[in-house]
Amino acid sequence: MLNFIKNFRNDEDGAVTVDWVVLTAAIVALGLAVGGTVSTGAGNLATTVAADIEAVDD
């Protein structure tokens, strides 16, 4: 039983897993933030281009 406790205390697999989960969550959150920003910018740009094209047609 004492060996089990020593091995459990020295085992770092769980800590590595938590690190990977946190890093993955941060990357996903960053990707969503960038995607939202790019999407908004692209929508605004499309609206501006459409207005310019309509102005040229008139």
C-alpha positions in Angstrom: 0.0 0.0 0.0 2.9 2.4 0.8 4.4 1.7 -2.7 1.0 2.6 -4.3 0.9 5.9 -2.5 4.5 6.7 -3.5 3.9 5.8 -7.1 0.6 7.8 -7.1 2.3 10.9 -5.7 5.2 10.7 -8.3 3.0 9.9 -11.3 2.7 13.0 -13.5 0.5 11.7 -16.3 -2.6 13.4 -14.9 -0.8 16.8 -14.7 0.3 16.5 -18.3 -3.2 15.7 -19.4 -4.6 18.7 -17.6 -1.9 20.9 -19.3 -2.9 19.6 -22.7 -6.6 20.1 -22.0 -6.0 23.7 -20.9 -3.8 24.4 -23.9 -6.3 22.9 -26.3 -9.1 24.9 -24.8 -7.1 28.1 -25.1 -6.3 27.4 -28.8 -10.0 26.7 -29.5 -11.0 29.9 -27.8 -8.4 31.9 -29.7 -9.6 30.4 -33.0 -13.2 31.2 -32.2 -12.3 34.8 -31.3 -10.2 35.2 -34.5 -13.0 33.6 -36.6 -15.6 36.0 -35.2 -13.4 39.0 -35.8 -12.6 38.0 -39.4 -16.2 37.1 -40.1 -17.4 40.6 -38.9 -14.7 42.3 -40.9 -15.5 40.3 -44.0 -19.2 41.1 -43.7 -18.4 44.8 -43.4 -16.1 44.7 -46.4 -18.7 42.9 -48.5 -21.3 45.5 -47.6 -18.9 48.3 -48.6 -18.0 46.6 -51.9 -21.7 46.1 -52.7 -22.4 49.8 -52.0 -19.5 50.8 -54.2 -20.7 48.6 -57.1 -24.2 50.0 -56.8 -22.8 53.5 -56.9 -20.9 52.8 -60.1 -24.0 51.3 -61.7 -25.9 54.5 -61.1 
